Amino acid sequence: MSIEEIPLTAENQLFTIQLGGQKLRLRLIFRDSGGWILDLLNLNDTPLVTGIPLVQGADLLESHSGLGFSGGLWVVSDDEAHEYPTKANLGTLSHLYFVSRY
């Protein structure tokens, strides 16, 4: 098992990253009362999974295991008072980690 922090900033973003040997595009958008939402896309920007809210305490990919992801995504906050990443603390006090299953 390995743990890798995904580098994020507190702004809407779209970038390519390799996670568990698979290249993906990650799109994060702040949706006001909906908070931060994650979309996973292939390299052609075709959606694989969309509308994943960034919440703590659960593997964000667990219900999408049929897509062949080799690990899970977990949100962790440095401050227990913030259950969800805020508009301003994503990447500084709230972090997104990829945890490989192998």
C-alpha positions in Angstrom: 0.0 0.0 0.0 1.2 3.5 -0.8 -0.2 6.9 0.0 0.2 9.9 -2.3 -1.1 13.4 -1.7 -2.7 15.0 -4.7 -1.4 18.6 -5.0 -4.4 20.9 -4.9 -5.0 24.6 -4.6 -8.1 26.5 -3.4 -9.3 27.3 -6.9 -11.2 25.5 -9.7 -8.7 23.4 -11.5 -8.3 20.7 -14.2 -5.0 18.7 -14.4 -3.6 15.4 -15.5 -2.1 13.0 -12.9 -1.0 9.4 -12.7 -2.7 7.4 -9.9 -1.9 3.8 -9.4 -0.4 3.4 -12.8 -3.4 5.0 -14.5 -3.3 8.5 -16.1 -6.4 10.5 -15.3 -7.7 14.1 -15.6 -9.1 15.5 -12.3 -11.5 18.5 -12.4 -12.3 20.2 -9.1 -15.0 22.9 -9.0 -16.3 24.8 -6.0 -20.1 24.8 -6.1 -21.0 27.2 -3.2 -23.3 25.3 -0.9 -22.4 22.0 -2.6 -18.7 22.5 -1.7 -15.9 21.0 -3.7 -16.9 18.6 -6.4 -14.6 16.2 -8.2 -14.9 14.8 -11.7 -12.6 12.0 -13.0 -12.0 12.1 -16.8 -9.9 10.0 -19.1 -7.1 11.7 -21.2 -9.6 12.7 -23.9 -11.7 14.5 -21.2 -14.5 11.9 -21.4 -16.1 11.7 -18.0 -15.5 8.5 -16.0 -17.1 9.6 -12.8 -18.7 13.0 -12.1 -20.1 14.9 -9.2 -18.1 13.4 -6.3 -18.4 15.6 -3.3 -15.1 16.0 -1.3 -16.1 14.6 2.1 -14.1 13.0 4.9 -14.5 9.6 6.3 -15.1 7.6 3.2 -13.3 6.3 0.1 -14.6 8.6 -2.6 -14.1 5.8 -5.2 -15.6 2.9 -3.3 -18.9 2.9 -5.2 -17.0 3.0 -8.5 -14.8 0.0 -8.0 -16.1 -1.5 -11.2 -14.1 1.0 -13.2 -10.8 -0.6 -12.2 -9.3 2.0 -10.0 -6.3 0.5 -8.2 -6.9 2.5 -5.0 -9.1 5.0 -3.2 -9.4 8.7 -2.7 -9.6 10.1 0.8 -10.1 13.6 2.1 -8.3 14.5 5.3 -8.5 17.8 7.2 -5.8 19.2 9.5 -8.6 20.8 11.5 -11.3 18.6 13.0 -13.8 21.5 13.0 -13.9 21.4 9.2 -15.6 18.2 8.0 -15.6 19.5 4.4 -12.9 21.4 2.6 -13.8 25.1 2.5 -13.5 27.3 -0.5 -10.2 28.7 0.9 -8.5 25.7 2.6 -8.4 23.1 -0.1 -4.7 22.0 -0.5 -3.5 23.8 2.7 -5.7 22.5 5.6 -7.8 20.0 3.6 -5.9 17.4 1.6 -6.8 14.7 -1.0 -4.9 11.4 -0.9 -4.7 8.5 -3.2 -4.3 5.2 -1.3 -3.3 2.3 -3.5 -4.8 -1.1 -2.8 -1.7 -3.0 -3.8 
